Amino acid sequence: MAMINVNQRLHHELPHTKVILQVHDELIFEVPEKELEEAERLVKTEMDATGKKLGLSVPFKVDLGTEHNWRVAHP
């Protein structure tokens, strides 16, 4: 559900930022430099809100990281 909500918001608010892959509990994005700050804020906000929208009492832990490619991010 979180990935769907993030993708919908990105489509409308940051059209050049794309979800390109989901690996287990990780989402991989392609983000232009000019949209990076706003994309980080949007993703964190939407991921944090998902648990609340579902009525869960346990908060979701959201970690963000940026790199120029996946290989550098996951050596």
C-alpha positions as CSV (number, residue, x, y, z in Angstrom):
1,M,0.0,0.0,0.0
2,A,2.8,2.4,0.9
3,M,4.5,1.9,-2.5
4,I,1.3,2.5,-4.4
5,N,0.6,5.7,-2.4
6,V,4.2,6.9,-3.0
7,N,4.0,6.2,-6.7
8,Q,0.7,8.0,-7.1
9,R,2.0,11.1,-5.3
10,L,5.3,11.1,-7.3
11,H,3.3,10.8,-10.5
12,H,1.4,14.0,-9.7
13,E,3.9,16.0,-7.8
14,L,7.4,15.0,-9.1
15,P,6.8,13.5,-12.6
16,H,10.6,13.0,-13.2
17,T,11.1,10.8,-10.1
18,K,10.3,7.2,-10.7
19,V,10.0,4.0,-8.6
20,I,12.1,1.6,-10.5
21,L,12.4,-1.4,-8.3
22,Q,11.1,-3.0,-5.1
23,V,13.5,-5.5,-3.4
24,H,12.0,-7.1,-0.2
25,D,11.4,-4.2,2.1
26,E,13.3,-1.6,0.0
27,L,12.1,0.8,-2.7
28,I,14.6,2.0,-5.4
29,F,14.0,5.3,-7.1
30,E,15.5,7.2,-10.0
31,V,15.5,10.8,-8.9
32,P,16.8,13.9,-10.8
33,E,19.1,16.0,-8.6
34,K,16.6,19.0,-8.7
35,E,13.8,16.8,-7.2
36,L,15.9,15.0,-4.6
37,E,15.1,17.0,-1.5
38,E,11.4,17.1,-2.3
39,A,11.3,13.3,-3.2
40,E,13.0,12.4,0.1
41,R,10.4,14.4,2.0
42,L,7.5,13.0,0.0
43,V,8.6,9.4,0.4
44,K,9.3,9.7,4.1
45,T,6.0,11.4,4.8
46,E,4.0,8.9,2.8
47,M,5.7,5.9,4.3
48,D,5.3,7.2,7.8
49,A,1.6,7.8,7.2
50,T,0.8,4.3,5.9
51,G,0.7,2.7,9.3
52,K,-1.6,5.4,10.6
53,K,-3.9,5.1,7.6
54,L,-4.2,1.3,8.2
55,G,-4.9,1.9,11.9
56,L,-1.7,0.2,13.1
57,S,-0.5,1.0,16.6
58,V,3.1,0.1,15.7
59,P,4.9,2.8,13.7
60,F,6.8,2.0,10.5
61,K,10.5,2.7,10.6
62,V,11.6,4.5,7.5
63,D,15.3,4.9,6.6
64,L,16.4,6.9,3.5
65,G,19.7,6.9,1.8
66,T,20.9,8.3,-1.5
67,E,23.7,7.3,-3.8
68,H,24.4,7.8,-7.5
69,N,23.9,4.1,-8.2
70,W,22.7,0.9,-6.5
71,R,26.1,-0.8,-6.5
72,V,27.6,2.1,-4.4
73,A,24.6,2.0,-2.0
74,H,25.0,-1.8,-1.5
75,P,28.6,-2.8,-1.7
